[in-house]
Amino acid sequence: MDGVEITGPRLDRFDEILSPEALTFVATLQREFDGRRRELLEARQARQAELSAGGTLDFLPETKAIREDETWRVAPPAPGLVDRRVEITGPVDRKMTVNALNSGAKVWLADFEDANSPLWENVVNGQLNLRDALDRTIDFETGGKRYALRPDDELATVVVRPRGWHLTEKHVLVDGAPFSASLFDFGLYFFHCARRQLDKGRGPYFYLPKMESHLEARLWNDVFTRAQELLGVPYGTIRATVLIETYPAAFEMEEILYELRDHSAGLNAGRWDYLFSVIKKFRTRGREFLLPERNAVTMTAPFMRAYTELLVRTCHRRGAHAIGGMAAFIPSRRDPEVNKVALEKVRADKTRESGDGFDGSWVAHPDLVPICREVFDSVLGAEPNQLRRLREDVSVSAGELLAVAETPGEITEAGLRNNVDVALRYLAAWMGGSGAVGIHNLMEDAATAEISRSQIWQWIHNGIELADTGEVVTREMAERVIAEELARIGEEPGFDETLYRQAAELFREVALDDDFAEFLTLPAYARMP
């Protein structure tokens, strides 16, 4: 095709997704919108420079009129998105596609982003799996077990999460440049599945990750408008839920809803990436924005409480859904005591969210769907959501969102070692093609590794003394811990020396170098074939 080059291998059935018509469509989006994408990424860097030089975050004075205008609302909930009390997340491999759709959850977040390792095969096969699921041709058998879809009216609504604005798809070039991964993932799904979804009484729905400003939301809205126009799909058919998972976005929630209002399906509290973003944005500011080890940071921390309360208040004020955070626990079939303790924590977490007014929440495993549904059932009753709860009692200041220093908790050697252990395990799996990984009874994705490496970077640059040993965290000490944890993992069955060597090299780069990598997935993807 003119100006379009596929550098990835053409594997079985790939021509069904990478058809000339589909590539023409996505190339049109790329040519029209990639320049603005790159400008917005430059604006992120300029904002980061301001923060690093001593600036701060606040609600924008130039958009005050939008926040104070009581009249505007987002579009009403679309078919299949009225009741979202349980949403399950996961990668778009064939097994997960069937299991997630059959899980009993109201929504499946089909993830091309943090739960997906972007091997070329994963990216294209994920699109095939979604189309096959809508055509009901995805049933298969493996290992003597059959995976088959339930009737359509029992399946979860599909909501696709494309990769973030900062990522590219290097296996397809347009006019010699890599594709925006966001436009590639969105465009292929919209081209192949928008009409299929409409024929089933649903629509093409999306989760939008990693945005840092309402201007980035405006770009998405313009992409949606143009895509619908190109394929003759009615304006407003697309609906998108935005993950508020970056620190700057927390100060622009209303503006983000406003920009997407005709295509909006609400906001989600993406809490793990939010913690990573807190560290990243204020990494040069010493101990003012120092967090304790990640397992000690709970949703009851004052700055996290302010963030979630404001999200519910903002969404319901504008008629939008507020979706809670992830329950990442994986039930164990061998340790009932582990299950008991963990499920009590899951129940408490979902009870807090439902009590705060969230309309639904996330789980990472089908076995957690019943407990999440039970908790929200007890609050919702016969209602499909809590949009009527306006939370007018909530008033959150910029200072409350910024009150990171009030977070209780310690930094220990055990916490340091856990960060190293989990990050090495996850990165090795990611490099091997798995983006959602069960580690120590938790389903981990890229956000886990981001928090782990950014915390170690922050502790090194602040000379943190460990609470349990008194040792100061230095680069040399971290190197020693990495070597020790790698040796310990190496004694386990199935250890892949090549993948773990790559993981350790990458982890040292993003956790120990003086320069802080914006996203570890960027150097990781560069290492990927």
N, C-alpha and C positions, 0 to 999 in steps of 0.2 A: 504493500500500500504506500501511497505517496507520503513520505516523511515519517512513516511508522515502521519500526524495526523490533521484532521479537528476538531477544538474545537468549532467553531461556529455552530449554529443550521442549519440543512438541511431543508430549506424551499422549497416551491413549485418551481419546475423546476431547482433548484440549481444543480441537478445532470447533467443537460445539459451543464453547464459551468465547473463544478468541476468533469469532467469525468476522469477516470483513465489515458487516453491518455494525456489529458491536464495537469494533475497534474504531470505526468512523465516528460513532457516537461519543465514545470516551475521549477520542483525540480532539473532537470539537470542544468538549468541556476543558480539556487541558490547555488548548491554545487560547481559549477565551479567559480563563480564570487563574492560570498558574502564575502570571505576573503579579497579580494582587496577592496571591498566597505568599510569594517570596518577599514582597514589600511588608506584609504583616509579620513575617518572621524577623525581618530587620527591625521592625518596631519593637518586638519582644526584646531584642538585644539592647536597644536604646533604653528601654524601661529598666532592664536589668542593670545597666550601667548607672542609672540614676539611683537605684536602690543600693548598689554597692558603694556609691559615693556618699551615702548617708540619707537618701530620700526615704519616703515611707509610702504606704498604701492608704487610700482613703476613698470614700464615695466621691464620684466625679462631679465637680461643680457644673461642668458643661452639659450634663444630662439630668440636672435637678428637676427640670420641668417634666421629664418622663416619669420620674419617681413620684412626683407630687400630683400628677394627673390621675384622678380616681376613676376615670371613665373607661379606659381601655382594658380589654380582656383578650386572652388567647382564644384560639378556635376551640369549640367544644370537643370533648373526647371523641376520637374516631372509633369506628366499629372494631371490636377486638381489643380496645384500649380503655374501655370504660371501667372495667374491674381489673386491677393490677396487684391484688393483695399478695401474690407470690410470684416472683420472677426468678428463673434459674439462668445461670450464665455458664458459658463454656465455649470451647473451640468448635470449629465447623467440620470436624472429621465425621465419617459416616456413622460410626457407633454413637457418638454423642448427639448427632442430629436426631436419630431415632429415639434415644433415651430421653433427651430433653423435651422433645415434642410430646412424648408419652407420659411425662413425669407427673402430670396433674397440676403443674404450675400454670398460671394464667398467661405468662409471657416467657419466651426464651430469647435471651440476648445471645444471638449468634455472633461470635466474637472473632473478628479478623485483627484485633489489636492486642491488648496485653495478655490474653490467654492463647494467643496464636504465635507460633514460631514461623516467621514469614519465609520459609522455604518456598521456592517457586511452586513445587508440587502442592503444598498446603494451600497456597493462595488460590490457585485455579481449581483444585479439587473441591475446595470449600464452596466455590460458586456452583460447581456441578452438583454437589450434595444438596444445596438449597433448592436448585431447580428440580432435581429429582424428587425431593420431598414434596414439593408443591404438585408435581405430576403423579405422585404416589408410585414411583418406580424405584424407590430407594430400599425396599425390603431386601435383606440378605441373610445368609447363614454363615457362621464361622465357629470353629471349635465345637461343633455339634449343637450350637445354640442359634436360634432364629431370632432376628430382629425385624419386627414388622410394625408399621404404623397402625394406631388405633383409628377409628372413624374420625373424619375431619372435625366434627363438633366436639371431640374430646381432646384435640390437640392444642398446645400452647400457641399463642400468636407470635409470629417471628418478628423480631426487631434486630436489625443488623448493625453491628458496630464496625465501621470502617476504621482504618488506621488514621492517626492524627495528622494535622497539617504539617508537622515537622518531618514526616517520613516520606521517602520516595520508593518507588518500585523500579529497581534497577534492571529488571529483565525485559522491560518494554521501554523503548526510546521514542520520543516524538521530536522530530527535527533535531535529532542528535542528543537530546537531553532526557534524563530519567523522568518518568511519570510521577506526578503527585500520587502517593499511595492512597490518600483520601479520595481523590477523584477516580482513581482506578477501581477501588473496592466499591465505592458508591455507584459509579457509572455502570459497571458490569451487572451488579445486582438489579439496579433499576431497569436497565435495558431488557434483561431476561425475565425478570420476575414481577415487575409492576402490574402488568396486565393479568398475569397468573393470580396475583393476590387479589386484584379487583374482582376477578371472576369467582373467587371464593368468598366474596363479601368482606374482605379485609382491605389492606392497602400496603404500599411500600413504606415501612416504618424504620426509623434509624435511632441509634444512640450516638451522640457526637462527643468524642473524647478530647481532653487536653487543651481546650480553648482557654485563652488568657484574657480575652476582651470581647466586648459587644461588637466590635468591628469584625472580628473573626466569625461571629455569629451572622453578621450581615452578609459576609461572603458566602456562607453556607446557604442562606436564604436566597441569594441571587442564583447560586448553582441550582437549587431546587426549582426556582421559577423557570430557569432556562431549560432544564432537563424535561420538565413537564411540557413546556412549549414544543421542544424538538420532537417528542414522541406523541403529542396530542393527548396527553393526560390532563384532566381538569386541574386548574390551579387550586392549591390547597389540599390535594390528595395526599401528598407526602406529609408525614408527621415525624417530628424529631424530639427526643428527650436529650437534654444536655447534661453531661456529667460536670458537676461543680467540683473539680478535683485539682484545680490550681488555686494558689493563694489570691492572685489578682482577680480571678473570676468571682470569688466570694463577695467582692465589692461592686460587682456589676451584674448581679442576678436579675434585677428588674429590667435592665437594659438588654440583657441577652434574651429574656422572654419577649421583650418588645420587638426586637429585630426579627425574631422568628414567629411572631404572634399568629400569623395565618397558617403556619406549619408546625406550631409548637405542641408538644405532648407533655411538657413539664421539665423538671429538674431532678437530678439524682445526687445524693451525697456520696461521692467517690472518695471515701475517707482515707484509704491507704495512700493513694497518689497525692492527696491533699497534704499529708504529713511530709512526704517527699518534697513537695513544692514549697512548704514552709521553710525547710532547711535550704533548699536551692536558692530561693529568692533572697534570703537574708544570711547567706553563708559567710559573708565578710563582716558581720556585725557582732562578732564575739559571742559572749554568753547570754546576751539579751534574747536571742532566739534559739537557745540550746534546749534540745529535747532529751528527756531520759530515754533509756533503751526502749525499743519499739513495743515490746510486750507489756511495758508499764504504762503506755499512753492509752487511756480508755476514752470512751465517748463522753464520760462525765467530766473530763478536763475542762476548765472554764472556757478556753478558746474554742474547743471542739463543740461544746454545748451551745455557745453563741452562734457558731456556723450552722448547726443543724436546725436550731430554733428559727433563725432568720430564713433559712431555706423554706421551711414549711410556711411561715408567715407570708413570704414573698409569693410563693406558688399559689396558695389559696386566695390571696388577695386578687390574683389575676385569673382565677379559674383554671389553674394548671395543677397537674398531679405532682406530688412530692414523693419521691421513691427513696427508701432508706438504703443503708449500706449492706455490705456482704457478710454473710455467715459462712466462714470458710472451712468449718470443721468437716472432716470426713469420718463418719462413724466406723468404728473398728468392730470386726466380727470376732476378734479374739480377746478383747479387753473390755468387759462390761463396765468396769469401774471408770475407765477413761471416758467411755460414752456417757455415763451418768453425770460426771462433773462437767463435761463439755456441753451436753444438751441443756443442762441447767443454765449455763452461760448464754447459750443461744436463745433460750426462752426469755431470759432476763433482757437481753439485747432487743429482741423483737417486741417485748412488752413495753420497753421504754419508747421505742419508735412509734408503735401504734398509739400509745398514750400521748405522745407529743403531736399526733395528728398526721403522721405519714400515711399515705394511701396504700402502701405496699412496701416490700423489701426484697432483698436479694438472698439467694442461697446458691452454694456451689455444688451441691450434691442432691440427687433425687430423694435420698432418705431424709433430707431436712425439709422437704416440701410440706409434709403433714404438720410438723410442729409450727412452722411459720404460718400456714393457713389457719391452724387452730387458734393461734394468738390473735390474728387479725379478724377471724370470724367472731371472736368474743367481743371485739370492739365495734366492728362494722354492723353486725347483725344482718338485717335484710338490705342494708345500703351497699352499693358497689364501691364506695370510696368515702373519704372524709372532706370533700371539697367545701362542705357547708361550715366546717370548723375554720374560721378565719384567723384564729390565734391573734386577735387584736390586743391581747395581753402582752405580746412580745414586742420589745423595742431593743434593738441591738446597736451599739455604737461601734465606730471603727476601732476605738481603743479596746473594746471587748474582743473583737476578732483578732487583735494583735497581741493579746495578753498571754503569749506563749510562756513567758517566764513564771507564770503562776501554775504551771503544770507540775503536779507532784510525781515523784518517782526517782529512782537511782540509776546510775550507770555502773554496771558490774562486769567482772571478767566473764561471768556466765553469759551476760547479755552480749558482750563483744564476740564471744565464741559462737553463740547462736547466730548472730548476724553473718559471720564468716561461713559457718557450716551451711546455712540455708541458701546463702547467695551462691556458693560453689555448686551445691546440688542443683539449684535452679538453672544456673548458667550452663552447666554441662548438659542438662536436659534440653535447654533452649537451642544450644548449638547442634544438638542431635535431632531437632525437629519437633520437640514437644514444648508447647507454651503454657499449658496448665498442668502442674506437677503436684502430686501428693507427697508432702514432706512432713513427717512427724504428725500425722493425722490432720494436716491442714492442706487445703488446696491453694497452692501459691501461684501467682502470675508475676508479670514483669515488675509490678509495683513493689513486690516483696524485695526483689534484688535492688531496686532503686533506693528504698528506705535503708536497707542494710549497708550499702556502700556509701551513701551520703552521710549516714550517722558516723561511720568510722572516719570519713574525711573530716567531718565537723569536730569529732573528738580529738583527732590528731592536731588540728589547727588551733585548738583551744587548750591543749595541754591538760586534758581531763585526767583527774586522779580517780581510779576505780574505787568504788565504795567498799568492796569486799576484800581487796588485796592491798590497796594503797599505791599500786603501781601506776605510773603515768603512761597514758596512751601516746606512743610515738610511732613513727613510720617503721622503725626497726622492730618494735614490739609487735606491731600488726603483721609484719613479714613473718615473724616467728610463729604467730598464731595461725596464719594461713598455712604455713608448712606443716604444722602439727595437725591441724584439722584435715588437711589433704591426706596426710599419712594415715590418719584414723579411718577416713572414708575408704582409703585404698585397701583396707583389710576386709571390706565387705564384699559379698558375692556379687558378681556382675560388674565390677569396677571397670570402667573404660578409661584407660590411661590417656589416650589421645584427647578425648573430650574434656577430661578434667584438667589436663595441662592447658588446653585452650581457655577453659573457664578461669583457671588461676591467673593466667597472663592477663586476661581481660579484667578480672577483678582488681588486680594490682594497678592496672592503668586507671580505672575509674574511681578507685577508693584511695589510692596513695599518691597519685601525681599531684603536683601543686595546682595545675590547671584543672578546673572542675568541668567534666563533660556534661553538657546540658541534658543528654539522655544516654544511658549506657547502651540502648538499643542501636544507636548510630554507629559506634565502633564495632559493636557485635555484628550488625548486619554487614558491615564492610568485610568481616572475616568469613561470612557465609557464602557458599558458592552460588 
